[in-house]
């Protein structure tokens, strides 16, 4: 890449719960304008890494700098330049979209009229424009996900953290969102993308980081990982590095148990 400015720097990151290290020595330097596919098994520490960077989880060891700022100093300035779509959203569903966007505008100190105009245009592109003045509690799962994506982008952040962002989206919206990520990266946005959907990670990521047992097991482009691991798909690489090759036997046993009824 032409611009190798490090926008996220993680050095010797460790996080334990009791005597178990969920993260055990994570080191990453992430330049501006990359899409990072951050993958691992359930409990590998993906969401924990993201929540530490967002300042949601404290008590970690190591050093993290985001946009040149050490996040351990308690400042929230860097958070104004971050967008986040969580795996499980906790959103004020008793509000309408208009009210929620207005609330975000106050947090980010954005001009109200322009913010609402931008939100309406974004909702129109996601085909949920008629829901602006409806309570969020009335939205379908897919509509809520689209709205969360819009909210993560509404303040034009420099860094985006997406944790399973495609949950509930229809096929057309998935295609739009993948193109959105590609265009955001071209505009210099950095995207930290965590998902279990391997074929999407494979296609959208400039760089794939796989963590296993709290450590980085692989770090590189899909082509680099494919060549080094002699596998043809990210799913096969994932299974090789995590030591999981029993899916076929488990599936057969699962079906045989079902058929006993």
Rosetta blueprint (number, residue, H / E / L):
1 X L
2 X L
3 X L
4 X L
5 X L
6 X E
7 X E
8 X E
9 X E
10 X E
11 X E
12 X E
13 X E
14 X E
15 X E
16 X E
17 X E
18 X L
19 X L
20 X E
21 X E
22 X E
23 X E
24 X E
25 X E
26 X E
27 X E
28 X E
29 X E
30 X E
31 X E
32 X L
33 X L
34 X L
35 X E
36 X E
37 X E
38 X E
39 X E
40 X L
41 X L
42 X L
43 X L
44 X L
45 X L
46 X H
47 X H
48 X H
49 X H
50 X H
51 X H
52 X H
53 X H
54 X H
55 X L
56 X L
57 X L
58 X L
59 X L
60 X L
61 X E
62 X E
63 X E
64 X E
65 X E
66 X E
67 X L
68 X L
69 X E
70 X E
71 X H
72 X H
73 X H
74 X L
75 X L
76 X L
77 X H
78 X H
79 X H
80 X H
81 X H
82 X E
83 X E
84 X E
85 X E
86 X L
87 X L
88 X L
89 X L
90 X L
91 X L
92 X L
93 X L
94 X L
95 X L
96 X E
97 X H
98 X H
99 X H
100 X H
101 X H
102 X H
103 X H
104 X H
105 X H
106 X H
107 X H
108 X H
109 X L
110 X L
111 X L
112 X H
113 X H
114 X H
115 X H
116 X H
117 X H
118 X H
119 X H
120 X H
121 X H
122 X H
123 X H
124 X H
125 X H
126 X L
127 X L
128 X L
129 X H
130 X H
131 X H
132 X L
133 X L
134 X L
135 X E
136 X H
137 X H
138 X H
139 X L
140 X L
141 X H
142 X H
143 X H
144 X H
145 X H
146 X H
147 X H
148 X H
149 X H
150 X H
151 X H
152 X H
153 X H
154 X L
155 X L
156 X L
157 X L
158 X L
159 X E
160 X E
161 X E
162 X E
163 X E
164 X L
165 X L
166 X L
167 X L
168 X L
169 X L
170 X L
171 X H
172 X H
173 X H
174 X H
175 X H
176 X H
177 X H
178 X H
179 X H
180 X H
181 X H
182 X H
183 X H
184 X H
185 X H
186 X H
187 X L
188 X L
189 X L
190 X E
191 X E
192 X E
193 X E
194 X E
195 X L
196 X L
197 X L
198 X H
199 X H
200 X H
201 X H
202 X H
203 X H
204 X H
205 X L
206 X L
207 X E
208 X E
209 X E
210 X E
211 X E
212 X E
213 X L
214 X L
215 X E
216 X E
217 X E
218 X E
219 X E
220 X E
221 X L
222 X H
223 X H
224 X H
225 X H
226 X H
227 X H
228 X H
229 X H
230 X L
231 X L
232 X L
233 X L
234 X H
235 X H
236 X H
237 X H
238 X H
239 X H
240 X H
241 X H
242 X H
243 X L
244 X L
245 X L
246 X L
247 X H
248 X H
249 X H
250 X H
251 X H
252 X H
253 X H
254 X H
255 X H
256 X H
257 X H
258 X H
259 X H
260 X L
261 X L
